[in-house]
């Protein structure tokens, strides 16, 4: 069994883990519009959860329209947890920010960050493009916010309603305090 000493180390580790999780909830979060120079006029305010929406059935984010090549900037400080080229999203970047929320940026022309890097709010992470299923469409940034700890009160008894617990409305969060 565990010795007294290893038990103490485990207890400290668990307390530290709890402290990190709790701190994640209380870090202040003021989001920036993640395209340089963009304003709320550059996205449809009702496009979050718009359906039907292509192959994915329902839209789970907002599309911020901007000229191709415009800087995509991180909406918040955080850690880049994922960059890749995928079928629908094209070139994508995911940043883990405060409150255990992942900020997802898709259809990038170029990715200019790497997984594991800390980014500050407003830092460039790529450029606006038309990659993935945005090929042939006007250039835009698909921006989604996914909470890693689902919110059961957002559940809806409809198709894709379970996803409502994880996907937050970027429009509402970007408009906060405006
Ligand atoms: Zn989109």
Backbone and ligand atoms as CSV (ligand in chain L), in Angstrom:
chain,resi,resn,atom,element,x,y,z
A,1,UNK,N,N,0.841,-1.207,0.000
A,1,UNK,CA,C,0.000,0.000,0.000
A,1,UNK,C,C,0.877,1.260,0.000
A,2,UNK,N,N,0.221,2.410,-0.061
A,2,UNK,CA,C,0.983,3.664,-0.088
A,2,UNK,C,C,1.668,3.916,1.246
A,3,UNK,N,N,2.880,4.422,1.186
A,3,UNK,CA,C,3.541,4.855,2.411
A,3,UNK,C,C,2.936,6.197,2.814
A,4,UNK,N,N,3.209,6.597,4.040
A,4,UNK,CA,C,2.692,7.887,4.516
A,4,UNK,C,C,3.160,9.026,3.613
A,5,UNK,N,N,4.462,8.892,3.186
A,5,UNK,CA,C,5.057,9.966,2.398
A,5,UNK,C,C,4.381,10.063,1.018
A,6,UNK,N,N,4.211,8.921,0.359
A,6,UNK,CA,C,3.612,8.980,-0.978
A,6,UNK,C,C,2.152,9.409,-0.875
A,7,UNK,N,N,1.522,9.073,0.239
A,7,UNK,CA,C,0.138,9.516,0.435
A,7,UNK,C,C,0.090,11.041,0.499
A,8,UNK,N,N,1.100,11.616,1.192
A,8,UNK,CA,C,1.165,13.067,1.330
A,8,UNK,C,C,1.387,13.714,-0.044
A,9,UNK,N,N,2.287,13.097,-0.830
A,9,UNK,CA,C,2.587,13.643,-2.165
A,9,UNK,C,C,1.320,13.598,-3.033
A,10,UNK,N,N,0.606,12.483,-2.950
A,10,UNK,CA,C,-0.622,12.345,-3.741
A,10,UNK,C,C,-1.653,13.391,-3.297
A,11,UNK,N,N,-1.780,13.591,-1.994
A,11,UNK,CA,C,-2.737,14.587,-1.491
A,11,UNK,C,C,-2.398,15.968,-2.016
A,12,UNK,N,N,-1.107,16.305,-1.972
A,12,UNK,CA,C,-0.681,17.633,-2.450
A,12,UNK,C,C,-0.977,17.752,-3.944
A,13,UNK,N,N,-0.716,16.689,-4.697
A,13,UNK,CA,C,-0.951,16.706,-6.140
A,13,UNK,C,C,-2.443,16.903,-6.433
A,14,UNK,N,N,-3.288,16.214,-5.663
A,14,UNK,CA,C,-4.732,16.345,-5.875
A,14,UNK,C,C,-5.190,17.769,-5.542
A,15,UNK,N,N,-4.669,18.307,-4.431
A,15,UNK,CA,C,-5.029,19.685,-4.061
A,15,UNK,C,C,-4.581,20.667,-5.142
A,16,UNK,N,N,-3.389,20.455,-5.682
A,16,UNK,CA,C,-2.871,21.335,-6.733
A,16,UNK,C,C,-3.761,21.247,-7.969
A,17,UNK,N,N,-4.184,20.040,-8.294
A,17,UNK,CA,C,-5.045,19.835,-9.461
A,17,UNK,C,C,-6.375,20.565,-9.269
A,18,UNK,N,N,-6.947,20.430,-8.069
A,18,UNK,CA,C,-8.212,21.111,-7.776
A,18,UNK,C,C,-8.014,22.622,-7.889
A,19,UNK,N,N,-6.888,23.117,-7.364
A,19,UNK,CA,C,-6.610,24.556,-7.419
A,19,UNK,C,C,-6.529,25.028,-8.866
A,20,UNK,N,N,-5.897,24.230,-9.726
A,20,UNK,CA,C,-5.765,24.611,-11.139
A,20,UNK,C,C,-7.141,24.637,-11.813
A,21,UNK,N,N,-7.953,23.606,-11.518
A,21,UNK,CA,C,-9.290,23.534,-12.120
A,21,UNK,C,C,-10.125,24.730,-11.675
A,22,UNK,N,N,-10.082,25.027,-10.368
A,22,UNK,CA,C,-10.877,26.140,-9.838
A,22,UNK,C,C,-10.379,27.467,-10.413
A,23,UNK,N,N,-9.064,27.631,-10.464
A,23,UNK,CA,C,-8.495,28.873,-11.007
A,23,UNK,C,C,-8.956,29.075,-12.443
A,24,UNK,N,N,-9.057,27.994,-13.189
A,24,UNK,CA,C,-9.505,28.060,-14.581
A,24,UNK,C,C,-10.876,28.687,-14.716
A,25,UNK,N,N,-11.705,28.506,-13.692
A,25,UNK,CA,C,-13.049,29.058,-13.739
A,25,UNK,C,C,-13.092,30.541,-13.445
A,26,UNK,N,N,-12.112,31.022,-12.672
A,26,UNK,CA,C,-12.218,32.397,-12.209
A,26,UNK,C,C,-11.328,33.376,-12.945
A,27,UNK,N,N,-10.496,32.863,-13.866
A,27,UNK,CA,C,-9.682,33.787,-14.639
A,27,UNK,C,C,-10.621,34.683,-15.437
A,28,UNK,N,N,-10.349,35.981,-15.442
A,28,UNK,CA,C,-11.242,36.873,-16.178
A,28,UNK,C,C,-11.155,36.595,-17.675
A,29,UNK,N,N,-12.242,36.761,-18.345
A,29,UNK,CA,C,-12.243,36.502,-19.774
A,29,UNK,C,C,-12.966,37.623,-20.496
A,30,UNK,N,N,-12.214,38.408,-21.237
A,30,UNK,CA,C,-12.824,39.416,-22.097
A,30,UNK,C,C,-12.373,39.091,-23.502
A,31,UNK,N,N,-13.314,38.668,-24.319
A,31,UNK,CA,C,-12.941,38.198,-25.647
A,31,UNK,C,C,-12.744,39.348,-26.616
A,32,UNK,N,N,-11.803,39.151,-27.528
A,32,UNK,CA,C,-11.575,40.092,-28.623
A,32,UNK,C,C,-12.164,39.490,-29.886
A,33,UNK,N,N,-12.695,40.306,-30.785
A,33,UNK,CA,C,-13.136,39.782,-32.083
A,33,UNK,C,C,-11.893,39.207,-32.767
A,34,UNK,N,N,-11.932,37.914,-33.132
A,34,UNK,CA,C,-10.682,37.252,-33.537
A,34,UNK,C,C,-10.210,37.496,-34.975
A,35,UNK,N,N,-10.670,38.570,-35.600
A,35,UNK,CA,C,-10.130,38.958,-36.912
A,35,UNK,C,C,-9.730,40.419,-36.784
A,36,UNK,N,N,-8.485,40.709,-37.148
A,36,UNK,CA,C,-7.992,42.073,-36.973
A,36,UNK,C,C,-8.834,43.068,-37.770
A,37,UNK,N,N,-9.319,44.101,-37.089
A,37,UNK,CA,C,-10.084,45.156,-37.749
A,37,UNK,C,C,-11.551,44.838,-37.937
A,38,UNK,N,N,-12.007,43.638,-37.555
A,38,UNK,CA,C,-13.408,43.263,-37.775
A,38,UNK,C,C,-14.315,43.931,-36.732
A,39,UNK,N,N,-15.575,44.104,-37.121
A,39,UNK,CA,C,-16.582,44.671,-36.220
A,39,UNK,C,C,-17.772,43.703,-36.192
A,40,UNK,N,N,-18.731,43.930,-35.262
A,40,UNK,CA,C,-19.900,43.033,-35.218
A,40,UNK,C,C,-20.714,43.026,-36.511
A,41,UNK,N,N,-20.471,43.995,-37.411
A,41,UNK,CA,C,-21.189,44.002,-38.688
A,41,UNK,C,C,-20.651,42.933,-39.638
A,42,UNK,N,N,-19.547,42.308,-39.268
A,42,UNK,CA,C,-18.907,41.340,-40.168
A,42,UNK,C,C,-19.378,39.901,-39.974
A,43,UNK,N,N,-20.328,39.675,-39.047
A,43,UNK,CA,C,-20.917,38.337,-38.944
A,43,UNK,C,C,-22.420,38.441,-38.756
A,44,UNK,N,N,-23.121,37.399,-39.147
A,44,UNK,CA,C,-24.565,37.321,-38.960
A,44,UNK,C,C,-24.846,36.989,-37.502
A,45,UNK,N,N,-25.589,37.842,-36.829
A,45,UNK,CA,C,-25.793,37.687,-35.382
A,45,UNK,C,C,-26.652,36.482,-35.023
A,46,UNK,N,N,-27.317,35.906,-36.032
A,46,UNK,CA,C,-28.183,34.751,-35.759
A,46,UNK,C,C,-27.652,33.454,-36.362
A,47,UNK,N,N,-26.387,33.447,-36.767
A,47,UNK,CA,C,-25.918,32.267,-37.502
A,47,UNK,C,C,-25.459,31.120,-36.605
A,48,UNK,N,N,-25.263,31.390,-35.299
A,48,UNK,CA,C,-24.937,30.293,-34.393
A,48,UNK,C,C,-26.174,29.395,-34.323
A,49,UNK,N,N,-25.994,28.133,-34.461
A,49,UNK,CA,C,-27.056,27.129,-34.429
A,49,UNK,C,C,-28.050,27.265,-35.575
A,50,UNK,N,N,-27.588,27.860,-36.678
A,50,UNK,CA,C,-28.436,27.930,-37.862
A,50,UNK,C,C,-28.528,26.539,-38.469
A,51,UNK,N,N,-29.722,26.137,-38.929
A,51,UNK,CA,C,-29.880,24.827,-39.570
A,51,UNK,C,C,-30.986,24.874,-40.624
A,52,UNK,N,N,-30.963,24.012,-41.634
A,52,UNK,CA,C,-29.910,22.998,-41.827
A,52,UNK,C,C,-28.596,23.637,-42.256
A,53,UNK,N,N,-27.507,22.973,-41.951
A,53,UNK,CA,C,-26.191,23.535,-42.238
A,53,UNK,C,C,-25.282,22.442,-42.782
A,54,UNK,N,N,-25.240,22.332,-44.118
A,54,UNK,CA,C,-24.316,21.420,-44.793
A,54,UNK,C,C,-24.250,20.037,-44.186
A,55,UNK,N,N,-23.037,19.472,-44.204
A,55,UNK,CA,C,-22.824,18.108,-43.727
A,55,UNK,C,C,-22.953,18.012,-42.218
A,56,UNK,N,N,-22.633,19.096,-41.510
A,56,UNK,CA,C,-22.622,19.020,-40.051
A,56,UNK,C,C,-24.024,19.173,-39.460
A,57,UNK,N,N,-25.053,19.468,-40.324
A,57,UNK,CA,C,-26.439,19.506,-39.854
A,57,UNK,C,C,-26.849,20.810,-39.229
A,58,UNK,N,N,-25.997,21.336,-38.385
A,58,UNK,CA,C,-26.305,22.602,-37.726
A,58,UNK,C,C,-24.988,23.367,-37.575
A,59,UNK,N,N,-25.076,24.687,-37.682
A,59,UNK,CA,C,-23.883,25.509,-37.510
A,59,UNK,C,C,-23.586,25.569,-36.022
A,60,UNK,N,N,-22.350,25.501,-35.647
A,60,UNK,CA,C,-22.032,25.519,-34.212
A,60,UNK,C,C,-21.103,26.676,-33.876
A,61,UNK,N,N,-21.168,27.712,-34.679
A,61,UNK,CA,C,-20.283,28.853,-34.452
A,61,UNK,C,C,-20.758,30.024,-35.283
A,62,UNK,N,N,-19.899,31.014,-35.447
A,62,UNK,CA,C,-20.237,32.154,-36.300
A,62,UNK,C,C,-19.166,32.272,-37.386
A,63,UNK,N,N,-19.553,32.880,-38.505
A,63,UNK,CA,C,-18.632,33.105,-39.604
A,63,UNK,C,C,-18.331,34.598,-39.678
A,64,UNK,N,N,-17.090,34.931,-39.453
A,64,UNK,CA,C,-16.678,36.340,-39.506
A,64,UNK,C,C,-16.040,36.572,-40.872
A,65,UNK,N,N,-16.708,37.362,-41.702
A,65,UNK,CA,C,-16.248,37.587,-43.074
A,65,UNK,C,C,-15.189,38.677,-43.108
A,66,UNK,N,N,-14.135,38.431,-43.882
A,66,UNK,CA,C,-13.019,39.376,-43.977
A,66,UNK,C,C,-12.233,39.046,-45.233
A,67,UNK,N,N,-11.467,40.011,-45.734
A,67,UNK,CA,C,-10.651,39.718,-46.909
A,67,UNK,C,C,-9.674,38.582,-46.624
A,68,UNK,N,N,-9.462,37.755,-47.634
A,68,UNK,CA,C,-8.518,36.648,-47.491
A,68,UNK,C,C,-7.135,37.204,-47.112
A,69,UNK,N,N,-6.498,36.547,-46.152
A,69,UNK,CA,C,-5.163,36.961,-45.743
A,69,UNK,C,C,-5.133,37.887,-44.537
A,70,UNK,N,N,-6.302,38.389,-44.139
A,70,UNK,CA,C,-6.386,39.244,-42.941
A,70,UNK,C,C,-5.975,38.424,-41.712
A,71,UNK,N,N,-5.344,39.078,-40.744
A,71,UNK,CA,C,-4.865,38.360,-39.554
A,71,UNK,C,C,-6.013,37.771,-38.735
A,72,UNK,N,N,-5.877,36.503,-38.361
A,72,UNK,CA,C,-6.750,35.899,-37.354
A,72,UNK,C,C,-5.984,35.998,-36.040
A,73,UNK,N,N,-6.646,36.554,-35.016
A,73,UNK,CA,C,-5.981,36.755,-33.723
A,73,UNK,C,C,-6.719,35.973,-32.650
A,74,UNK,N,N,-6.006,35.611,-31.625
A,74,UNK,CA,C,-6.621,34.829,-30.558
A,74,UNK,C,C,-7.587,35.718,-29.772
A,75,UNK,N,N,-8.817,35.215,-29.578
A,75,UNK,CA,C,-9.841,35.991,-28.867
A,75,UNK,C,C,-9.497,36.157,-27.395
A,76,UNK,N,N,-8.648,35.256,-26.894
A,76,UNK,CA,C,-8.313,35.287,-25.465
A,76,UNK,C,C,-6.906,34.736,-25.289
A,77,UNK,N,N,-6.375,34.909,-24.102
A,77,UNK,CA,C,-5.099,34.281,-23.782
A,77,UNK,C,C,-5.337,32.797,-23.564
A,78,UNK,N,N,-4.346,31.999,-23.869
A,78,UNK,CA,C,-4.517,30.573,-23.663
A,78,UNK,C,C,-3.365,29.776,-24.226
A,79,UNK,N,N,-3.586,28.476,-24.304
A,79,UNK,CA,C,-2.559,27.576,-24.818
A,79,UNK,C,C,-3.082,26.946,-26.104
A,80,UNK,N,N,-2.260,27.008,-27.147
A,80,UNK,CA,C,-2.631,26.349,-28.402
A,80,UNK,C,C,-2.588,24.847,-28.148
A,81,UNK,N,N,-3.740,24.189,-28.291
A,81,UNK,CA,C,-3.787,22.760,-28.004
A,81,UNK,C,C,-3.826,21.908,-29.271
A,82,UNK,N,N,-4.104,22.538,-30.405
A,82,UNK,CA,C,-4.280,21.740,-31.621
A,82,UNK,C,C,-4.145,22.622,-32.846
A,83,UNK,N,N,-3.378,22.138,-33.829
A,83,UNK,CA,C,-3.395,22.750,-35.161
A,83,UNK,C,C,-3.367,21.584,-36.136
A,84,UNK,N,N,-4.132,21.716,-37.211
A,84,UNK,CA,C,-4.151,20.618,-38.174
A,84,UNK,C,C,-4.848,21.069,-39.450
A,85,UNK,N,N,-4.811,20.219,-40.460
A,85,UNK,CA,C,-5.615,20.415,-41.665
A,85,UNK,C,C,-6.600,19.270,-41.709
A,86,UNK,N,N,-7.895,19.583,-41.636
A,86,UNK,CA,C,-8.937,18.559,-41.579
A,86,UNK,C,C,-9.952,18.798,-42.690
A,87,UNK,N,N,-10.804,17.795,-42.915
A,87,UNK,CA,C,-11.673,17.821,-44.083
A,87,UNK,C,C,-12.605,19.045,-44.122
A,88,UNK,N,N,-13.458,19.190,-43.132
A,88,UNK,CA,C,-14.429,20.280,-43.171
A,88,UNK,C,C,-13.856,21.623,-42.727
A,89,UNK,N,N,-13.070,21.574,-41.683
A,89,UNK,CA,C,-12.532,22.817,-41.116
A,89,UNK,C,C,-11.371,23.395,-41.907
A,90,UNK,N,N,-10.738,22.568,-42.734
A,90,UNK,CA,C,-9.552,23.038,-43.434
A,90,UNK,C,C,-8.418,23.205,-42.442
A,91,UNK,N,N,-7.704,24.319,-42.556
A,91,UNK,CA,C,-6.621,24.591,-41.591
A,91,UNK,C,C,-7.249,25.156,-40.320
A,92,UNK,N,N,-7.038,24.457,-39.223
A,92,UNK,CA,C,-7.703,24.845,-37.967
A,92,UNK,C,C,-6.696,25.007,-36.826
A,93,UNK,N,N,-7.098,25.872,-35.875
A,93,UNK,CA,C,-6.322,26.079,-34.642
A,93,UNK,C,C,-7.303,26.030,-33.481
A,94,UNK,N,N,-6.930,25.336,-32.395
A,94,UNK,CA,C,-7.727,25.347,-31.168
A,94,UNK,C,C,-6.881,25.900,-30.036
A,95,UNK,N,N,-7.470,26.833,-29.291
A,95,UNK,CA,C,-6.773,27.444,-28.152
A,95,UNK,C,C,-7.598,27.197,-26.895
A,96,UNK,N,N,-6.969,26.648,-25.868
A,96,UNK,CA,C,-7.644,26.453,-24.580
A,96,UNK,C,C,-7.487,27.732,-23.776
A,97,UNK,N,N,-8.636,28.370,-23.506
A,97,UNK,CA,C,-8.622,29.611,-22.739
A,97,UNK,C,C,-9.178,29.383,-21.350
A,98,UNK,N,N,-9.544,30.478,-20.682
A,98,UNK,CA,C,-10.033,30.348,-19.314
A,98,UNK,C,C,-11.393,29.668,-19.304
A,99,UNK,N,N,-11.834,29.249,-18.121
A,99,UNK,CA,C,-13.103,28.548,-17.919
A,99,UNK,C,C,-13.170,27.231,-18.679
A,100,UNK,N,N,-12.008,26.684,-19.035
A,100,UNK,CA,C,-11.946,25.387,-19.715
A,100,UNK,C,C,-12.701,25.406,-21.032
A,101,UNK,N,N,-12.573,26.549,-21.709
A,101,UNK,CA,C,-13.221,26.682,-23.012
A,101,UNK,C,C,-12.179,26.638,-24.114
A,102,UNK,N,N,-12.476,25.846,-25.149
A,102,UNK,CA,C,-11.611,25.770,-26.316
A,102,UNK,C,C,-12.178,26.696,-27.388
A,103,UNK,N,N,-11.316,27.553,-27.899
A,103,UNK,CA,C,-11.698,28.477,-28.969
A,103,UNK,C,C,-11.173,27.903,-30.270
A,104,UNK,N,N,-12.093,27.704,-31.211
A,104,UNK,CA,C,-11.788,26.964,-32.432
A,104,UNK,C,C,-11.871,27.900,-33.633
A,105,UNK,N,N,-10.791,27.924,-34.404
A,105,UNK,CA,C,-10.681,28.822,-35.559
A,105,UNK,C,C,-10.487,27.963,-36.805
A,106,UNK,N,N,-11.375,28.116,-37.796
A,106,UNK,CA,C,-11.314,27.230,-38.959
A,106,UNK,C,C,-11.297,27.988,-40.284
A,107,UNK,N,N,-10.969,27.257,-41.343
A,107,UNK,CA,C,-10.865,27.730,-42.731
A,107,UNK,C,C,-9.697,28.691,-42.931
A,108,UNK,N,N,-8.665,28.577,-42.086
A,108,UNK,CA,C,-7.536,29.496,-42.195
A,108,UNK,C,C,-6.777,29.285,-43.509
A,109,UNK,N,N,-6.224,30.387,-44.005
A,109,UNK,CA,C,-5.349,30.291,-45.177
A,109,UNK,C,C,-3.988,29.762,-44.726
A,110,UNK,N,N,-3.505,30.350,-43.646
A,110,UNK,CA,C,-2.231,29.915,-43.062
A,110,UNK,C,C,-2.374,29.835,-41.553
A,111,UNK,N,N,-1.654,28.878,-40.985
A,111,UNK,CA,C,-1.577,28.762,-39.527
A,111,UNK,C,C,-0.234,29.352,-39.122
A,112,UNK,N,N,-0.242,30.267,-38.151
A,112,UNK,CA,C,1.059,30.839,-37.763
A,112,UNK,C,C,1.316,30.659,-36.276
A,113,UNK,N,N,0.984,29.482,-35.766
A,113,UNK,CA,C,1.320,29.141,-34.395
A,113,UNK,C,C,1.523,27.634,-34.334
A,114,UNK,N,N,1.922,27.140,-33.182
A,114,UNK,CA,C,2.118,25.689,-33.040
A,114,UNK,C,C,1.499,25.230,-31.723
A,115,UNK,N,N,1.107,23.962,-31.685
A,115,UNK,CA,C,0.526,23.394,-30.471
A,115,UNK,C,C,1.541,23.484,-29.334
A,116,UNK,N,N,1.030,23.822,-28.149
A,116,UNK,CA,C,1.888,23.911,-26.974
A,116,UNK,C,C,2.334,25.324,-26.671
A,117,UNK,N,N,2.120,26.233,-27.620
A,117,UNK,CA,C,2.560,27.608,-27.422
A,117,UNK,C,C,1.511,28.395,-26.631
A,118,UNK,N,N,1.972,29.261,-25.741
A,118,UNK,CA,C,1.069,30.166,-25.043
A,118,UNK,C,C,0.830,31.371,-25.940
A,119,UNK,N,N,-0.425,31.733,-26.122
A,119,UNK,CA,C,-0.729,32.932,-26.917
A,119,UNK,C,C,-1.460,33.925,-26.036
A,120,UNK,N,N,-1.191,35.192,-26.249
A,120,UNK,CA,C,-1.929,36.187,-25.490
A,120,UNK,C,C,-3.073,36.711,-26.339
A,121,UNK,N,N,-4.028,37.322,-25.666
A,121,UNK,CA,C,-5.197,37.877,-26.323
A,121,UNK,C,C,-4.740,38.857,-27.398
A,122,UNK,N,N,-5.239,38.677,-28.633
A,122,UNK,CA,C,-4.889,39.584,-29.719
A,122,UNK,C,C,-3.672,39.152,-30.525
A,123,UNK,N,N,-3.021,38.081,-30.099
A,123,UNK,CA,C,-1.843,37.602,-30.820
A,123,UNK,C,C,-2.254,36.872,-32.101
A,124,UNK,N,N,-1.482,37.085,-33.161
A,124,UNK,CA,C,-1.800,36.459,-34.454
A,124,UNK,C,C,-1.598,34.941,-34.394
A,125,UNK,N,N,-2.589,34.200,-34.899
A,125,UNK,CA,C,-2.454,32.742,-34.938
A,125,UNK,C,C,-2.596,32.200,-36.362
A,126,UNK,N,N,-2.960,33.081,-37.297
A,126,UNK,CA,C,-3.114,32.633,-38.682
A,126,UNK,C,C,-3.709,33.738,-39.527
A,127,UNK,N,N,-4.208,33.341,-40.711
A,127,UNK,CA,C,-4.855,34.318,-41.583
A,127,UNK,C,C,-6.184,33.762,-42.097
A,128,UNK,N,N,-7.081,34.666,-42.441
A,128,UNK,CA,C,-8.407,34.292,-42.938
A,128,UNK,C,C,-8.275,33.638,-44.309
A,129,UNK,N,N,-9.010,32.555,-44.511
A,129,UNK,CA,C,-8.923,31.860,-45.785
A,129,UNK,C,C,-10.223,31.186,-46.183
A,130,UNK,N,N,-10.096,30.196,-47.050
A,130,UNK,CA,C,-11.266,29.487,-47.592
A,130,UNK,C,C,-10.992,27.983,-47.608
A,131,UNK,N,N,-10.199,27.495,-46.647
A,131,UNK,CA,C,-9.828,26.071,-46.673
A,131,UNK,C,C,-10.965,25.195,-46.131
A,132,UNK,N,N,-10.857,23.904,-46.378
A,132,UNK,CA,C,-11.894,22.956,-45.942
A,132,UNK,C,C,-13.156,23.152,-46.757
A,133,UNK,N,N,-14.329,23.089,-46.106
A,133,UNK,CA,C,-15.569,23.214,-46.862
A,133,UNK,C,C,-15.942,24.667,-47.156
A,134,UNK,N,N,-15.006,25.580,-46.959
A,134,UNK,CA,C,-15.231,26.979,-47.347
A,134,UNK,C,C,-14.653,27.261,-48.736
A,135,UNK,N,N,-14.108,26.236,-49.386
A,135,UNK,CA,C,-13.562,26.413,-50.735
A,135,UNK,C,C,-14.667,26.926,-51.653
A,136,UNK,N,N,-14.379,27.988,-52.399
A,136,UNK,CA,C,-15.353,28.536,-53.339
A,136,UNK,C,C,-16.343,29.496,-52.697
A,137,UNK,N,N,-16.246,29.679,-51.388
A,137,UNK,CA,C,-17.145,30.625,-50.691
A,137,UNK,C,C,-16.353,31.882,-50.336
A,138,UNK,N,N,-17.049,32.963,-49.979
A,138,UNK,CA,C,-16.309,34.163,-49.558
A,138,UNK,C,C,-15.439,33.828,-48.343
A,139,UNK,N,N,-14.248,34.408,-48.288
A,139,UNK,CA,C,-13.328,34.101,-47.178
A,139,UNK,C,C,-13.961,34.497,-45.852
A,140,UNK,N,N,-13.825,33.628,-44.887
A,140,UNK,CA,C,-14.337,33.935,-43.544
A,140,UNK,C,C,-13.640,33.079,-42.508
A,141,UNK,N,N,-13.722,33.532,-41.269
A,141,UNK,CA,C,-13.235,32.741,-40.142
A,141,UNK,C,C,-14.437,32.074,-39.490
A,142,UNK,N,N,-14.408,30.749,-39.400
A,142,UNK,CA,C,-15.422,30.060,-38.598
A,142,UNK,C,C,-14.878,30.016,-37.180
A,143,UNK,N,N,-15.640,30.591,-36.266
A,143,UNK,CA,C,-15.200,30.701,-34.869
A,143,UNK,C,C,-16.215,30.015,-33.969
A,144,UNK,N,N,-15.736,29.071,-33.165
A,144,UNK,CA,C,-16.618,28.354,-32.233
A,144,UNK,C,C,-15.966,28.334,-30.862
A,145,UNK,N,N,-16.803,28.234,-29.834
A,145,UNK,CA,C,-16.313,28.151,-28.450
A,145,UNK,C,C,-16.922,26.902,-27.828
A,146,UNK,N,N,-16.059,26.008,-27.378
A,146,UNK,CA,C,-16.521,24.711,-26.859
A,146,UNK,C,C,-16.078,24.572,-25.403
A,147,UNK,N,N,-17.048,24.465,-24.499
A,147,UNK,CA,C,-16.678,24.261,-23.101
A,147,UNK,C,C,-16.360,22.787,-22.865
A,148,UNK,N,N,-15.230,22.543,-22.210
A,148,UNK,CA,C,-14.803,21.167,-21.951
A,148,UNK,C,C,-15.601,20.547,-20.805
A,149,UNK,N,N,-16.280,21.414,-20.041
A,149,UNK,CA,C,-17.152,20.924,-18.982
A,149,UNK,C,C,-18.571,21.275,-19.421
A,150,UNK,N,N,-19.332,20.293,-19.952
A,150,UNK,CA,C,-20.648,20.611,-20.529
A,150,UNK,C,C,-21.588,21.252,-19.501
A,151,UNK,N,N,-22.448,22.168,-19.995
A,151,UNK,CA,C,-23.426,22.852,-19.144
A,151,UNK,C,C,-24.789,22.187,-19.359
A,152,UNK,N,N,-25.219,21.318,-18.421
A,152,UNK,CA,C,-26.455,20.550,-18.633
A,152,UNK,C,C,-27.694,21.418,-18.812
A,153,UNK,N,N,-27.675,22.628,-18.230
A,153,UNK,CA,C,-28.867,23.490,-18.337
A,153,UNK,C,C,-29.077,24.021,-19.756
A,154,UNK,N,N,-28.078,23.854,-20.623
A,154,UNK,CA,C,-28.240,24.314,-22.008
A,154,UNK,C,C,-28.783,23.213,-22.923
A,155,UNK,N,N,-28.989,22.041,-22.349
A,155,UNK,CA,C,-29.486,20.906,-23.140
A,155,UNK,C,C,-30.851,21.228,-23.750
A,156,UNK,N,N,-31.043,20.774,-24.983
A,156,UNK,CA,C,-32.360,20.919,-25.619
A,156,UNK,C,C,-32.761,19.577,-26.198
A,157,UNK,N,N,-34.048,19.253,-26.067
A,157,UNK,CA,C,-34.506,17.959,-26.576
A,157,UNK,C,C,-34.874,18.094,-28.044
A,158,UNK,N,N,-33.848,18.261,-28.867
A,158,UNK,CA,C,-34.033,18.353,-30.310
A,158,UNK,C,C,-32.804,17.743,-30.948
A,159,UNK,N,N,-32.830,17.568,-32.275
A,159,UNK,CA,C,-31.671,17.005,-32.954
A,159,UNK,C,C,-30.457,17.899,-32.686
A,160,UNK,N,N,-29.346,17.306,-32.364
A,160,UNK,CA,C,-28.101,17.990,-32.004
A,160,UNK,C,C,-28.216,18.760,-30.686
A,161,UNK,N,N,-29.352,18.603,-29.995
A,161,UNK,CA,C,-29.581,19.358,-28.748
A,161,UNK,C,C,-28.535,19.060,-27.692
A,162,UNK,N,N,-27.963,17.868,-27.741
A,162,UNK,CA,C,-26.938,17.494,-26.748
A,162,UNK,C,C,-25.691,18.358,-26.926
A,163,UNK,N,N,-25.416,18.755,-28.184
A,163,UNK,CA,C,-24.241,19.601,-28.447
A,163,UNK,C,C,-24.390,21.001,-27.861
A,164,UNK,N,N,-25.639,21.381,-27.566
A,164,UNK,CA,C,-25.838,22.715,-26.996
A,164,UNK,C,C,-25.150,22.862,-25.649
A,165,UNK,N,N,-24.911,21.733,-24.988
A,165,UNK,CA,C,-24.269,21.773,-23.675
A,165,UNK,C,C,-22.784,22.106,-23.774
A,166,UNK,N,N,-22.217,21.919,-24.977
A,166,UNK,CA,C,-20.775,22.133,-25.150
A,166,UNK,C,C,-20.438,23.357,-25.986
A,167,UNK,N,N,-21.294,23.658,-26.954
A,167,UNK,CA,C,-21.008,24.788,-27.849
A,167,UNK,C,C,-21.683,26.051,-27.331
A,168,UNK,N,N,-20.889,27.073,-27.069
A,168,UNK,CA,C,-21.441,28.334,-26.586
A,168,UNK,C,C,-21.570,29.295,-27.765
A,169,UNK,N,N,-22.461,30.264,-27.625
A,169,UNK,CA,C,-22.706,31.202,-28.721
A,169,UNK,C,C,-21.638,32.302,-28.736
A,170,UNK,N,N,-20.716,32.267,-29.711
A,170,UNK,CA,C,-19.644,33.265,-29.745
A,170,UNK,C,C,-20.189,34.690,-29.891
A,171,UNK,N,N,-21.316,34.829,-30.599
A,171,UNK,CA,C,-21.898,36.162,-30.770
A,171,UNK,C,C,-22.202,36.785,-29.412
A,172,UNK,N,N,-22.888,36.008,-28.559
A,172,UNK,CA,C,-23.242,36.537,-27.226
A,172,UNK,C,C,-22.004,36.880,-26.413
A,173,UNK,N,N,-21.004,35.992,-26.489
A,173,UNK,CA,C,-19.810,36.221,-25.679
A,173,UNK,C,C,-18.968,37.397,-26.205
A,174,UNK,N,N,-18.966,37.591,-27.539
A,174,UNK,CA,C,-18.215,38.706,-28.100
A,174,UNK,C,C,-18.902,40.040,-27.821
A,175,UNK,N,N,-20.238,40.011,-27.713
A,175,UNK,CA,C,-21.001,41.246,-27.516
A,175,UNK,C,C,-21.039,41.674,-26.045
A,176,UNK,N,N,-20.627,40.765,-25.164
A,176,UNK,CA,C,-20.613,41.068,-23.735
A,176,UNK,C,C,-19.784,42.320,-23.466
A,177,UNK,N,N,-20.401,43.265,-22.786
A,177,UNK,CA,C,-19.655,44.463,-22.407
A,177,UNK,C,C,-19.457,45.468,-23.531
A,178,UNK,N,N,-20.097,45.244,-24.673
A,178,UNK,CA,C,-19.989,46.201,-25.775
A,178,UNK,C,C,-21.062,47.268,-25.697
L,1,ZN,ZN,ZN,-19.077,28.522,-40.016
